[in-house]
Amino acid sequence: MFQLPTTKLKVFVGLIISVLVLVMLRYIDFIDFQLSTFSGRMANEPSYRIIGNQSLDTLKRVDILQKVPEYMEITTLGNLKTVANAKNSYIEIRNKKTQYHIGDTIEIYVQLRDSRNEAITKGGDVLRIWMTEKSLNASTGGYVIDFNNGSFLGIVKALWVGSPKITIAIGCTKEHIGLYLNFLEKYGTYFFVIGIFEKENHPGNAETQCTSIPNSQLFTGKVCNFTAENYNMSFYCEKPKGYECKDWTKFRYFNEQPSVDKATSVFFSTNVYTKIKEVTVKIGEDFLRRRKVLSPVKTCSDFQASETWNRSVPVGYMYDNKWISLQCSIDFPRTTQAYTRCLTKIPLIYIGDSTTRIFFVNMMNFLSLKLDTPEVKDMKEKSWQRPVRASSQDGEITIEWMPHEHPFASSGFRRNLRSVSARLSEIGSNRDVIILIHWYLHPARYLSPELYRHHVKNAVVAIKSLLQRSPNAKILIKGPHSHTYARTLVPYDFVAKSMEQVIYEEFKDIHNSVYYVDYWDITLGTENVNAHPPDYVNNIMIHNFLSFVCNT
């Protein structure tokens, strides 16, 4: 019998073992991440422990809504000197090393201090942490644990070899959140929404304020209840003198807040996204000489919908301007041929705001589709708040976009806005269809967390019904994205967390049938500024959600 020489045999066995180890690591990469799920408790409860350089309970979702009663106690701006001050706040790398290695956890302790340089002793401020290396076009998001005493723990993963910069910032202060929530309770809106009333044989028109609550302090006269017309989700406008409620024809919006004094307005717009500190760390190869973390072997098309809800932190990272998913392997190519194969005879429906409308335009251009909505000649036109549809020349591919229900911060005809449930109810039985749904920027300006929950509940009922009659329907929920444009008046970091929690809770019964697409990490890491991310990020986000529902 032929036998390998002893030395060659040892080398051969060593190679086999190395290959097996590499394969195993691909499967169990960041196993502490993959086991991280939302258990319904805060990550900073006494049972939370950090051991060495590994986080045992890497929980992204925290129950931020349980803090709402505390936030509501903040009814006035008060003494600005007691508000968290980024420049005075202190950070310390908790597990400091000369060099970290691929797969290590980097933990940064934060103690917030105020303008008097005194320690903050209560929790509730919302912090953000991310890591970037411009020379490598690499970035990733992290997460922050609030210990409810003014101290926090920021956590990021060492994902690539290099010298990245870690940044910690105050996303929004608890004072900002408290005033925002009280404002919504008092006025039922955070910005002006105007109802336009028109009457036949009546000169001109009348304009009045609209809100999400019937007893808004903005109302001075009789009120029109448009809740039934808004698909049983609260919406009210003051009834103008000389007009009937049925005379409401249009709506418009302008970016101003009612009844906000100058000091509060300045505070709102200058106390968000303030950087506490930046630190640079060194990351080297691990013992397997990996220079970056790879995606898991399991493909995204084989990924179960339920797995997208119990996701890792981060869900992926950018490297060389390419997205590397840590959820699954994206083997679905971004080519017109692959997209055509996926969407042939399977309609794609976007429901949401301008961010999903951008997805629609992107897909329409990528596949050279033509608009077939007669009243819309050009997607660049200003009056865009109306449903649109585009299709291929042979009619085999169709995509559509529609805005969600009120409140909607824009201008248009009242009947252009329809609810998610209304659109889904039109889809028949045994239909193959892909639907991406999104609510974020518009509800953030008008709805309290509980009113937002009503909108989500309304959609969930329709989604359950659709899945019963069309079980092959693929439904995805697009989560909030990070943006940091200057002078924003909404505490979006809080809003994003609260909305994410509401969506998680309301969809819990159908996690196994609906996908959740997390876009926070990519937009946080790439330091997205505007409400509309840049084109290259939109391309990645579109491709990411399609990779879950399209086979290679």
N, C-alpha and C positions, 0 to 999 in steps of 0.2 A: 504493500500500500504506500502511495506517495505521502511524504510528510514534509512540512515546511521546516527549514532549519529553525532552531530554538529562537535565535535573535529575530529572524523575520516573523516568526509566529507571534512573538511579544509585540512587535511593531504593529502587525496586522490586528491583533486583539485590541491593542491600544487605540487604533483608528476606529474600530467598530464601536468601542465604548464611547469615544469622543463624539461620534456621529449620533449615537443613541442619546447622549446627554444633551446635545444641541437640539435634537428633535423634541425631547421632553421639555426643555426650557421654552421652546416656541409655544408649546401647549400650555405651560404653567406660568408664562411671563406675568409678573406682577400678580401672583396668586392672591396676595393680600388685597389687591384691588378687585379682582374678579369676584371675590367672596363678599364684597362690600354691598350691603343692601340697606334700604330704609326700614328700620325696625319699629318706627313709630315713637322713638325716643330721641332726646337730644344727644348729640355726640359728646357733649361736655358734662353729662351726668356722672356721678361718682364712679360708675362702673367703667367709664372710659379710661383707658390706660395707654400710655406710650412706653414701649420697652425698646431700649437701644435705638436703632435707627429705623425701626419698622412700626407702622401704625397698624394696630390690630383691628380697630373699628373705623375704617376709612369711610365715613358716612358723608355724602354730599348734602343730602336733604336734611334740614333741621326744621323743627316745628316752629317756624318764625311767627305763625299766627297766634300761638299761645302768648306772645308778647304784646299783642294788640292792646289789651287793657292797660298795660304799663305805658305804651305809647300814647294812648288817649288821655292820660293824665297830664300830658304836656300840651297845655292850651294856649300858652303865650310864649313869646320869644325869650323873655326873661333876661338874665345876665349873660351876655355873650362871652364873658371871660371864663365861664364855667363849661363852655362847649369844648369838645375834643379839638385839640390843636395839633396838626400834623408835624409842624416843625419842632415842637417841644416833646413829642412822643418818643418813646425809647424802644429800640429793638435789640435783640440778642440772638445769635444763632445758637440754638439749644444743643445741638449735637455737632459742634464745630469740628471740622477736620481740615487738615492741610490739603487733602484731595479726597473728593468723593469718587465713587465708582458707579458705573452703569447699574441702575436698579436701586440705588440708595434712596432713602427718604431724607429730605433736608427740612428741618423744623426750625421755624423762626418765632421766637416769643416776642410779643408786642405788649407794651404797657402804654395805654393812652394817657396823655396829660393835657391839661387845659392851658389857656393863655397865661395863667399865673404860675405855670410850671408845677401845678399840683396834680397828683394822680387822679384819674377818673376812677370812681369806685362802683359804678353801675354799668351793666352791659346794655346792649341794644343798638350800639353803633354797628354799621355794616362795613366790613373791610373786604378788600380784594387783594390777591397775590398772583403774580405771574412771572414767568422767566423768559428771557429773550437773549438771542445772540445774533446781532445784525449781520456779522460777517458770514454766518452760515445760513442766513434767512431761516432761522429756527426760533420757535416760540412754543410755549405751552402755558396753560392755566393751572392754578392750584386751588386750594380751598382753605377756608379760615374757620377755626372753632372759636366761638364766643364763650368764655368762662363766666359770663354774667357778673363780672366784678371789675370791668375796665381793662382786663387783660385778655389776650387772644393768642392763639397758636396758628401760624400760617404754615402750610405744608405743600411742598412741591416735590416732584420726582426727578431724579437724575436720569434723563432720557437720552442724552447724546454726550459725546466726548468734546470738551471745549472749556471755555471760560465764560459761561453765561452770566447775565445780570439778573438778579431777582429784585422785583419791585413790590413794595407793599404800600397800599394807599387806602384812605378812607373813602369808601364808595358814597356813603351818606351818613349823616349823624342822626342819632335818635331824636334830636330836637326837630330836625327837618321832617322825619317820618311822623312824629306826633302832630305837628302843625298841619301836615298834608292830610292825615286821616281825619283830624277834627274839621278841617276845611271841607272835606267831602261830606261829612255828616251834616254840616251846617248848610252848605249850599247845593250839594248833590252834583257838583261839577267843580273842576279845577281850572277850567278855561271857559271862555264864552262859546256857546253853541246857539246859533240864532235860527229860529223858525220863521220862514217867510210865508205870509198869507196873501193870497190873491183872490179877488172877487170879480166876477163878470159884471161889466157896466159900472165898475168902481175904479176911480182914477188911482194910479200908483199901486202900492202894496203896503203891508204893515209888517214890522219885524218885532219879535219878542224873544225873550230868553227861554232856553230849553234846558232841562236838567234831568237827572236820574231819580229824583225823589219828588213827591207831591207837595211837601211842605217846605220847599227851599225858601230861604230868607231872601232870595232874589225876586221872588214873586210878590207883586203888590195888588194883584186883582184876581179874577177868576182864572182857573187853570184847565187846560185841555189834557185829558188823560189818553195818551196814545199807546198805552201798554199793550192792549189787544192787537193793535195794528203793528206793533213792534214784536209780534210773535210771542206775546205774554212775557216780555221782558221790559222792565219799567222804563218809561220815557214820557216826559211831560213838557208842555210848553204853555206859557202864559197866553191866555186868550185875549187878542187885541180888541179894543172897542170897535164896534161896527162890523165885526167879522164873526163867522162861526168856525167851530173847530174843523169842519169839513173843508174850509178854505185854505188849510195848510197845504202848500204845494212844493216848497223847496226848503233847503237848509244851507247854512253856511257857517264858517268858523273863522275866528281870528285869534292869534296867539297872544291873548292878554288874559290876566287873571282878574276876576271881580274882587273889589274891596280888599286889596292887599296894600299895606302901607309900604313906603319906600325902604325902610330898614329891613322888613321881612323879605321883600323882593330881592334886595341885595344879598341877604343871608342865604336865601334859597339858591341863588345863582353862583355864589362864590364858595360854598362849603360842600362841594361835591368833587370827588376824584382828586383830592389833594394828596400828593405823595408824602409818605412818612419818611422813607429812606430807600436807597438802592444799595445792594451789596453784590459783589462779584465773587463767585466761587469757582473752584477748579474741579472738573470732572474727568476722570481717567477711565480706561478700559476696565472691564471686570476680569475675572480669572479665565474666562473663555475668550478674552480679547475682542469682545463686542464693542463696536464704536457707537452704536445706537441701538435702541430697542426696536424690534421688529413687530409687525402685526401678528396676532395669533394665526394659527393655521386655518381655523374654521372660517369659511367664507361668509360674507354678510348675507348672501342669498340663502344660506342655511341657518342663519341666525333666527331664533324664535322671537316673536314680537315681545313676549314677556321679558326676555333678556335685555331689551332696550330700556326698560323701566328700572331695572336693578343694575345700573351701569357703573362703570369704574370712574375714577377721578384721576386724571382727565380721561375723556373718551378718546383722545388722540392728541397729536401735536404736529406742528409744522417743521419740516426740515428740507432745506434747499427749495423752499417755496412749494413743497408738496405735502399733502396731508397724509399722515401715517396714523391709521386707526388703531386704537388699542382695544377696541371692541371685537373686531373681526377683520378678515382680510378682504379688501376691496379688489376683487378680480374682474369686476364688470368694467369693460373699457369705455372711456369717454370718446366714442366715435359715433358718427351719424348712422352707421350700419347697425351698431349695437342698440342705440336708442330706437331706431326704426323697428328692429325686431321685437323689442320690449313693448312698444306702444301700438303696434299694428292691431287694429280692432279692439284695443283696450283704451278707452277714453281716460285722459288725465285731467283732473279737476282741481284747481286751486281755489280755496276760499280764505279770505283774509283781508290784508291791507296792502299798501304799496310795496312792501317787501316781497309778498307773494306775487304781486303783479309784475315785479321785476323778474321773478322766476319764470312767469308766463312769457314775457317778452324775450328773455334769454333763450328759452326753449323754442319759441316761434322762429327766431333768427337762426338758431343752430340747425334746425331741421328744415329751414326754408319753407315754413308754412305761411299761408295767406289768411289774413283776417276775413272772416265771413259774417261779421256783424255790420250790417249796412250803415247804421248810424255812426259808426266809428271809422273814420277814414285813416287816422294816423295815431299810433299809440303814444306819440309825443304831445298830443293835444292836452290842454289843461283840464278839460271836462272829462276826466278819466274815471269818475266814480260810477261806472255802469258795467254790467256784465259784458264780457267780450268772449269771442270764440275764434279759433283759428284751426285750419285743417290742411292736410296735404292735397295735392291736385287730384289724386285718385280717391280721396275721402276715407282712406284707410286709417289715417291718424287724425285724431281730434284732441285739442286741448282747450280748456276754458278757464276763465278767472271771473270771480264775482266778489264784490266787497261784502263784508259781514254786516250784521244789523247795527242799528244805533246803540250806543253813541259812536259816531264816526266823525273824526275831526277833519272835515273837508267841506266841499260845496257840491251841490247837485240836486237832482229831483228826488223827492221823498220816496218814490216807488222804485228807485234804483237799488235801494238797500234791502236785502232779504237775509233771513237768518240761515244758519247752517242747517237747521232742521228742515226748513222749507225746501232748500235745494235737495237735500238727501231724500226727502219724501217723494221726489219726482223720479227717482231711480227705481226701475222695475225689478222683477224677480230674476234670479239666475243671471245676473249681469257681472261681467268682468270689468272692473273699473279701479283706478288708482286715485285716491283723494288725499290732498294735503291741506290741513286746517290750521289756522293760526289766529290767535287773538293776543295782542300785547300792547302796542304803542297807543292805540286809540282808547281802549278801556282804561289804561293807566291814567288818562287825563280826566276821567269822569266817574269811575266806579270804585266803590269801596270793595275790599276783598269779598265781603258777603254778597254784594250785588254781582260782582264778577262770577261768583260761584253759580248764581242763577243762570247765567249765560252758558256756562259749561254744562250744568245739569240738563238744560234744554237740548243741547247738542247730543249728549250721551244717550238720551232716550231715543233720538232719531237714529243714532249710530247702531244701537242694539237692534232696532227694528230692521235697519238695512242689512245687518249681518245675518239676521234670521232668514230674510228672503233672498239675499245674495251672499252666501257664505264665502264666495271667492273674491269679494271686494277687498281691496287692500287700502287700509286707512292709516294715515300717519298724522301725528300731531307735531307741529313745528314749535319748539320751545323758544323762550326769549333769547335775544342776543345782546351782547354788551355793546354799548356805545357811550361816548364820553364827550359829546359836543359841548362847547362852552355855554355857560349861562342857562343850562337846563333848570327848570323849576320843579321837576318831578324827581323824587328819590327813586330812580329807576332800579338801583341795586336791591332795594327792599321790595319794590313791586315785582321784579323778576322772581325773587325767591318766594314771595307769597303766591304768585300766580302758578309757579311750578308746583308748589305744594297743593294748591286747589286742584290742579289738573291731575296730579298723582292720585289724590284721594277720590275724586269723582270718577276716574276711569278704572279704579282698582278692580272692579268686577270683570272688566274686559281687557286687562293687561295682556292676556294671552291672545287677543285678537287684533289689537291696535298697537302700532309702533309709536314710540316717542323718540323724536330726533332732537338731540341736544346740540345746539349751536353756540352755547355760551363759551365753551373752552376755546374754540377757534377764534372767536371775535375778541375774547379777552386777551389771548396770547398775541394776536396780531395787532393789538392796540387800536381796534376799530374806533373811529371818532364819530361818524355820522350815523343817523338812523338807517341809512342805506349803505351797507358794506360795499367795498370796491368790487369790481367785476370779477377779479380772480378769486375772491372769497366766495362770491355768489356761485361761481362755477363749481367750486369744491362742495358747497352746501347742497346744490342741486344733485350733483353726482353722488354725494353721500346718501341722500334719502332714496335715490333710485337703486342704489346697490342693495338695499334691503328687499326690494320688491321685484327686481329684474334678474332673471337668470342669465348666466353667461352663454 
